[in-house]
């Protein structure tokens, strides 16, 4: 597999047409993305949403990784190597385990919205905090991403940045990670330079 697109749920990814990505590589998504789109691989780690996804029959028809697959649900167990990680990092790790040589992290904002609040495109919906809530602590996600990138030194990682993407100092020194503005990424999609 050449390219993988891993979709976090930060609001910076809302300007992107997700259907285009499937024509250029494998799409990995997290949690509630299944409500609006069917990624090639879905990852969910939190029990309530994971059980909902499985009980609705999604895992019978689609590739879905979770920590605790329900019996006969069709869901797959997250790789032991990244078992305790959060959904976004697990999706990045699974893309690397699946052999992607270039992994694009989209919607990995790792910080608050412009008004300092919870940054998630599914805010105010079931299983998610209110959009007025304080932002989620992201230090564990950053450490998990650093570990995955270190585990796969020959894989190129690209973090796509938008208006709500936080600058994370700990990620700036990662040798196999580059940061790319969303406008540049969208241009690459048009020219298929992925």
N, C-alpha and C positions, 0 to 999 in steps of 0.2 A: 504494500500500500504506500502510495507516495504522500498524499496530503490528508490531514484530518483537521476538521473544524470542531472545536470544543466550545459549546455555547453555555456560558455562565448566564445568570439571569439579571445582571446589572443593566440599568436602563440604557447604557450606551449602545447596546445591540439593537435597540428598537428601530433604528433607521435602516437596518439591513434586511434585504429580501432573502429569507432563509431558503427559498426554493432553488435559488441560483447555486448555493453551496453544494447541494447534492449532485450537481452535474460535474463538479470539480474534485470531489473527494468524499470521504466518509464523514458523516455528521454525528457528533456525540452531543446529547442534550441532558439537562438535569431537571428532575422533579416535574413541576407543573407545565413544562413546555409541551408535554404530551396532550394538553388540552387544546392546543392550537396547531400543532405540527407533529409529525412522526419522524423523529430523528432515526438514523440507522441504528444507533445504540442509545438507550436511555439509562441513566444512572439515578438511583434515589437511595439515600441512606437513612433518612428520618422515618421511623416506624409508621406514623399515621399516614403520610402520603404514600409510602411504599405499599402499605397494605391496601389502600384505596386503588392504586394503579393495578395491583394484582387482582383484586376482587372484581374490578370492572372488565377483566378478561384481556387487558392490554398485553400482558406478558405471554399469553398463549399465541399471539399473532406476531409479536415484535420482540426484538432483542432487548432485554431489560435485566440489568444487574442491580442487586440489592444485598443488604447484609443478611437478611433472614427471609429467603424465599418461602412462600407458603406452599404446603404440599400440593402437588399437581397444578401449580399456577403457571408453570413454564418459565418462571423467573430463574435467573442464574445467580450464583453466589459470587460476591465481589472477591477478587483475588486476595489471598491472605496477605500478600506484600503490602497492600494498601487498605486492608479491611477496616481499620479504625479512622480512616480519613473522611473528610466531608465530600459531598457529592461532586462539586467542581473539580477538586484535585483528583478524586477517584476517576472521573471521566478523562482527565489528562493522562493519568497513569494507565488507564485501559487503552487509550489510543496508542501510547508508547508500547505497551505490551503487545498490541496487535500489529506492531511493525511500522507505524507511520514514520516517515523520515522528516516530515515537516508538520508541526502541530501549531495551529492558529488558535489562540485563546481569545474568544470574543465575548464581551460582557463580563469580563473579570475586572470589574471596577475597583474592588477592594477598598472602598471608601464610601463616604456619604454622598447624597445628592447635592446639588448646588446650594440648597437651603439647609444642609447639615442633617438630613433625615435618612431614614431607612432606604437603601438603594436596591430595589428589586422590582422588576417589571410586573411581578405578581402581587405586590403589596395590596392590601385591602381585600384579598381573596382568601378562600379557605386554606388553612395550613400556613398562612403567612402573617407577618406583623402588619400593623397599620402603617400607611405612608407617613404618618406624623410621628412614628416611633423613632427612638434613637437608633443610630446606625449599628449594625452588627459588628462585633469585634472580629477582625480579620487576621490577627497575628498567627493563629493556627493554620489558616489557609496558606499564608505566605510561607511558613516553614514547610508545610507539606509540598507545596509547589517547588521549593528549593530542593527538597530531597528527591523528588521525581526527576528534575532536570539534571541533578547530579548522578542519579541512577542510569540515565540515558545520555551520556556525553556526546554521542554521535548523532543525536536527534536535534534538529533545529526547532526552537520554540519561538513563536512570534506573539507578543501580547498586543492586541489591537486596542488603541486608546481613543477615547472620545472625550466629550466635554465633562463627563462625570467620572472619568477614570482617575483614580488617585495615583500620585507618584509614590512608589514604594521603594525607599532607598535600598532595602535588602535585596530587591530584585535587579537593581541597576548594575550590580557587579557580577551577575550570572553570565558565564562565558558563552553559553549556547542559547541565550535569550536575547531577542531584539524587540524593541518597541516600535510599533508602526501606527501612525495616525489612521483613523477610520477612513478618511478621504483617500489616502494612498492605497489602502486595502481595497476599497471599492473600485478604484481605478484598475488595480490588478485583476479583480474579478471580471471587469469588462474585457480586458485584454487577455484574460486567461493565463496570466503570468504567475501562477501559483505553483 
